[in-house]
Amino acid sequence: MPQNPIDIIMDNMRETILKTKTIQNELFNGKHPDRIRSIINKSICISSGKGGVGKTTTAANLAIYYSKTGKSVGLLDLDPLSDISTILDIKESEAIQNQGFSPESKFEDNRVRVFENLDLIFPCSKFNPNDSTLLLKKIYTEFSREIDRYEVLIFDMPAGNSFDNNLLFLPFMKLLLLVTNPEPTAHVSAGGYIKSALNLEPDKIIYLWHNKFSGFINPAFNPKDVVYNYNKNVPEEIRLTHKNVENIKNHAFIPKDPSLDMLHGYPSPVENILSNIIDLMEAMQESRLKKIFTENNRKIYPLIEYYISRNKNITPVDEYINNLGNYLNTFLKKNTELNTENKNFQAFTKDEFREISDLLKELSEDNIRQSIIKVISILKREMENISSSTRMFSSRKANPGFKTIDREITKLLILLSKNASCFSQTTKNNAGLLLFFFSLLKLFQSETVTKLVLSFIPVKKDRKGETIRDRNAQIQNLIINNDYNKKRFFLLIKKLYPVINKQITTIVKTFGLQPLLIRDKKKKVFNKAYLKFFTKFVHEMIYSRLGIIIGFEYRSAAIAFRKGAEKLLKLL
């Protein structure tokens, strides 16, 4: 009679625990148990339930971040399917020093210096599954002296919950970071990994690192709730328990960011500008919602705000608010964080229904918000049109879509200018930023300007003799202070800033947008602010699509990444 699948899973778990304990005992009864403990206390394991969630990119960026802060970092590539040397763009002659890991290899045969404070260990880590036990023993015995010299150790593990090349290492890790994405299959895979890890190490705390995080998506799926999304898709016997939940911590939520997209070779100035405008427009339209919730602190109000921000067309109001109520009822019944015991729960009281109905009517008649929504829709369509472009130099000035963008943003700017006296300072600043980005968009429709900026990007020849982006040189420039590179960059800014300044002035005079100009405390045009905005934009555009988030001071993804990295370091 065939064995029950659940019984097979349980048998594998018991076998895994036995194997692990045997290896632990063997190593700790060896020559240098104190050195092993020292290595463990500086080790961060980066894992994922499935591939494609950004595990390796997260590992590489954490290693770069810690090395940039002055820590000596060892980045161990233990994933046979990943290739950190590709992310870091390490030359093939440097990376391939041998034909891969072998029992006879020395530590130096498996180490590549990326830059000061950062070494990539096992750059050709295309191991066979049977190599994992041997590899682990090499790390904690023969290689232990060299590995213990690092202050931080980042282990990029294979995706999945296989014992042979992943769970085997867990007892030797101080911290376990599990990377996931806000989509159901990623959460189910993450939950499966958590279940296996906690069966092996019941006291292990698992820190969840949410990449490409985008908030609430639909009533049936809360992207923060990995446990619920896993449990509802698996048999009861292998579900996570309330006791397991105590070991699971949401650690970081990293928004999607184009700088981490390596599918395209070169950055696109226009795509970067449109992305910035969309982010700004989303912030502006959501700020128009804030007055609905200023005097309320119920847990469901962020859900209401999210629903409205994603379902922008508020007509007819009565039908809209009924749909909103249905959304909340469905979500709260399914969600473990906000669930209620009351089966007759209603999202709104009668008074709240009337109050929110009045406010929704006000929003539906908000001309500025309607204009913002229209601009967002147009920009997103254009982003879809250009996202597949891989051309190095592309101004796209002949694109008919740009005429629509120019017309609708101009209308919005005029509307904002006429109402500027009624705005809060935050709204005024956002309107001023919109004017700035619109001026950039006009400027970068010039092929001459586009080529000038993109010529700053270093290039090299590949094995076929074709010119490609030198990503390693750019990563080095982000991390290492280089006076020559800084001088070149500021000469570029010095050459282009008068041009963008003239562009802003022309647009302001043409359409009467003087109230939107950003001014200092003396009410003079704040030229230093515009210089700072322009410098920041050019820097971020040049270094986008590297797969590296370090070095971007203001991006929301970079800020979230820094906070997550710092929190992680404090746990070591």
Stockholm file with secondary structure:
# STOCKHOLM 1.0

chainA/1-572         MPQNPIDIIMDNMRETILKTKTIQNELFNGKHPDRIRSIINKSICISSGKGGVGKTTTAANLAIYYSKTGKSVGLLDLDPLSDISTILDIKESEAIQNQGFSPESKFEDNRVRVFENLDLIFPCSKFNPNDSTLLLKKIYTEFSREIDRYEVLIFDMPAGNSFDNNLLFLPFMKLLLLVTNPEPTAHVSAGGYIKSALNLEPDKIIYLWHNKFSGFINPAFNPKDVVYNYNKNVPEEIRLTHKNVENIKNHAFIPKDPSLDMLHGYPSPVENILSNIIDLMEAMQESRLKKIFTENNRKIYPLIEYYISRNKNITPVDEYINNLGNYLNTFLKKNTELNTENKNFQAFTKDEFREISDLLKELSEDNIRQSIIKVISILKREMENISSSTRMFSSRKANPGFKTIDREITKLLILLSKNASCFSQTTKNNAGLLLFFFSLLKLFQSETVTKLVLSFIPVKKDRKGETIRDRNAQIQNLIINNDYNKKRFFLLIKKLYPVINKQITTIVKTFGLQPLLIRDKKKKVFNKAYLKFFTKFVHEMIYSRLGIIIGFEYRSAAIAFRKGAEKLLKLL
#=GR chainA/1-572 SS CCCCHHHHHHHHHHHHHHHHHHHHHHHHTSSCHHHHHHHHTTEEEEEESSSSSSHHHHHHHHHHHHHHTTCCEEEEECCTTCCHHHHTTCCHHHHCSSSSCCTTCCGGGGEEEEETTEEEECTTCCCCTTHHHHHHHHHHTTTHHHHTTCSEEEEECCSSCCTTTTGGGGGGCSEEEEEECSSHHHHHHHHHHHHHHHHHCTTCCEEEEEEEECSCCBTTBCTTCHHHHHHTTSCGGGCCCHHHHTTEEEEEEEECCGGGCCSSSSCCHHHHHHHHHHHHHHHHHHHTTGGGTTTCCCTTHHHHHHHHHHSCCCCSHHHHHHHHHHHHHHHHHHCTTTCCSCTTCCSCCHHHHHHHHHHHHHHHTCHHHHHHHHHHHHHHHHHHHHTTCCCSSCCCTTCHHHHHHHHHHHHHHHHHHHTGGGSCHHHHHHHHHHHHHHHHHHHTTSHHHHHHHHTTSCEEECTTSCEEECHHHHHHHHHSCCHHHHHHHHHHHHHHHHHHHHHHHHHHHHHTCGGGSCBCTTSSBCHHHHHHHHHHHHHHHHTTTSSCCTTCSSCHHHHHHHHHHHHHHHHC
#=GC SS_cons         CCCCHHHHHHHHHHHHHHHHHHHHHHHHTSSCHHHHHHHHTTEEEEEESSSSSSHHHHHHHHHHHHHHTTCCEEEEECCTTCCHHHHTTCCHHHHCSSSSCCTTCCGGGGEEEEETTEEEECTTCCCCTTHHHHHHHHHHTTTHHHHTTCSEEEEECCSSCCTTTTGGGGGGCSEEEEEECSSHHHHHHHHHHHHHHHHHCTTCCEEEEEEEECSCCBTTBCTTCHHHHHHTTSCGGGCCCHHHHTTEEEEEEEECCGGGCCSSSSCCHHHHHHHHHHHHHHHHHHHTTGGGTTTCCCTTHHHHHHHHHHSCCCCSHHHHHHHHHHHHHHHHHHCTTTCCSCTTCCSCCHHHHHHHHHHHHHHHTCHHHHHHHHHHHHHHHHHHHHTTCCCSSCCCTTCHHHHHHHHHHHHHHHHHHHTGGGSCHHHHHHHHHHHHHHHHHHHTTSHHHHHHHHTTSCEEECTTSCEEECHHHHHHHHHSCCHHHHHHHHHHHHHHHHHHHHHHHHHHHHHTCGGGSCBCTTSSBCHHHHHHHHHHHHHHHHTTTSSCCTTCSSCHHHHHHHHHHHHHHHHC
//
